[in-house]
Amino acid sequence: MSTSTLLIYIFFGSAALAYIMYGKSQRKAVALLSGIGLAVLPYFGLDMWLMILLSLLMLSLPFFICI
């Protein structure tokens, strides 16, 4: 595991924690589910570029879906 991979995991993991905390405190389901998805995504062992693309999609999801 390279340093860049580790830094990407740390970045998306901290974003997942922030989304989970925000979604739980503000009762925003989209943010909560995006945070859970960001936290679970690295466990699937996907290609790095696919994981980055899916993570960026999940990061932007709460801004476009307002429930």
VOBA-1610 file (N, C-alpha, C; in pm, whole numbers, padded with zeros to 5 digits, always signed):
BEGIN
Met+00086-00117+00000Met+00000+00000+00000Met+00091+00124+00000Ser+00070+00209-00097Ser+00154+00327-00109Ser+00102+00440-00019Thr+00183+00543-00009Thr+00147+00658+00073Thr+00026+00730+00018Ser+00018+00743-00113Ser-00097+00813-00173Ser-00227+00737-00149Thr-00222+00605-00156Thr-00341+00525-00128Thr-00386+00543+00016Leu-00292+00544+00107Leu-00324+00563+00248Leu-00386+00701+00273Leu-00332+00804+00209Leu-00386+00939+00225Leu-00526+00951+00166Ile-00551+00882+00056Ile-00686+00883-00003Ile-00785+00816+00090Tyr-00744+00701+00150Tyr-00831+00634+00246Tyr-00860+00722+00368Ile-00759+00792+00416Ile-00778+00880+00532Ile-00872+00994+00497Phe-00857+01053+00379Phe-00942+01165+00338Phe-01088+01121+00327Phe-01113+01014+00255Phe-01251+00970+00238Phe-01309+00913+00367Gly-01227+00855+00452Gly-01274+00808+00582Gly-01315+00922+00673Ser-01238+01030+00672Ser-01277+01145+00754Ser-01400+01214+00699Ala-01414+01217+00567Ala-01535+01273+00507Ala-01656+01186+00542Ala-01637+01055+00546Ala-01746+00964+00584Ala-01789+00989+00727Leu-01693+01006+00816Leu-01727+01033+00955Leu-01802+01166+00969Ala-01757+01268+00896Ala-01824+01398+00901Ala-01966+01388+00846Tyr-01985+01316+00737Tyr-02120+01301+00680Tyr-02211+01222+00773Ile-02158+01119+00838Ile-02240+01040+00931Ile-02281+01125+01050Met-02188+01202+01105Met-02220+01287+01220Met-02320+01395+01181Tyr-02301+01457+01065Tyr-02393+01561+01019Tyr-02531+01503+00990Gly-02536+01391+00921Gly-02664+01329+00887Gly-02741+01284+01009Lys-02669+01235+01110Lys-02736+01189+01231Lys-02787+01307+01314Ser-02707+01412+01325Ser-02748+01525+01409Ser-02856+01610+01343Gln-02851+01626+01212Gln-02948+01709+01142Gln-03064+01628+01084Arg-03061+01498+01104Arg-03164+01407+01051Arg-03178+01418+00899Lys-03064+01415+00832Lys-03057+01419+00686Lys-03019+01280+00638Ala-03116+01211+00579Ala-03095+01072+00539Ala-02992+01058+00428Val-02991+01151+00333Val-02899+01140+00221Val-02754+01154+00268Ala-02729+01248+00358Ala-02594+01266+00410Ala-02552+01145+00493Leu-02642+01092+00571Leu-02612+00975+00653Leu-02580+00854+00566Leu-02661+00829+00465Leu-02637+00715+00376Leu-02511+00734+00292Ser-02482+00858+00253Ser-02357+00884+00181Ser-02237+00857+00269Gly-02246+00895+00396Gly-02137+00868+00489Gly-02116+00720+00512Ile-02224+00647+00525Ile-02213+00502+00543Ile-02155+00438+00416Gly-02199+00486+00301Gly-02144+00435+00175Gly-01995+00464+00160Leu-01955+00584+00202Leu-01812+00618+00196Leu-01730+00533+00292Ala-01788+00500+00407Ala-01716+00418+00504Ala-01704+00272+00459Val-01802+00222+00386Val-01805+00081+00346Val-01731+00059+00214Leu-01723+00158+00130Leu-01669+00143-00005Leu-01527+00085-00011Pro-01433+00124+00075Pro-01298+00066+00064Pro-01290-00084+00090Tyr-01390-00139+00156Tyr-01387-00282+00186Tyr-01418-00370+00065Phe-01463-00311-00045Phe-01493-00389-00164Phe-01370-00418-00249Gly-01259-00350-00223Gly-01135-00378-00295Gly-01139-00342-00441Leu-01199-00229-00473Leu-01211-00186-00612Leu-01081-00124-00662Asp-01075-00104-00792Asp-00964-00033-00851Asp-00961+00109-00793Met-00842+00166-00777Met-00828+00294-00709Met-00906+00405-00780Trp-00898+00411-00912Trp-00967+00518-00985Trp-01118+00503-00977Leu-01167+00381-00976Leu-01310+00358-00961Leu-01356+00397-00821Met-01275+00366-00721Met-01309+00404-00584Met-01311+00556-00568Ile-01215+00624-00627Ile-01213+00770-00620Ile-01335+00828-00689Leu-01371+00775-00805Leu-01487+00825-00878Leu-01616+00803-00798Leu-01634+00684-00743Leu-01755+00656-00664Leu-01758+00739-00535Ser-01642+00759-00476Ser-01637+00839-00353Ser-01671+00985-00381Leu-01620+01039-00491Leu-01654+01177-00526Leu-01802+01190-00559Leu-01859+01087-00621Leu-02003+01086-00648Leu-02082+01088-00518Met-02039+01006-00421Met-02109+01004-00292Met-02089+01132-00213Leu-01973+01196-00229Leu-01950+01323-00162Leu-02040+01434-00216Ser-02069+01430-00344Ser-02151+01535-00405Ser-02301+01506-00399Leu-02337+01384-00366Leu-02477+01344-00364Leu-02566+01430-00273Pro-02526+01460-00149Pro-02613+01541-00062Pro-02636+01683-00113Phe-02550+01733-00199Phe-02568+01867-00252Phe-02673+01872-00363Phe-02696+01759-00429Phe-02788+01756-00540Phe-02924+01695-00505Ile-02928+01611-00403Ile-03053+01549-00361Ile-03091+01610-00227Cys-03198+01683-00225Cys-03245+01748-00102Cys-03377+01686-00058Ile-03370+01596+00038Ile-03491+01531+00090Ile-03516+01582+00231
//
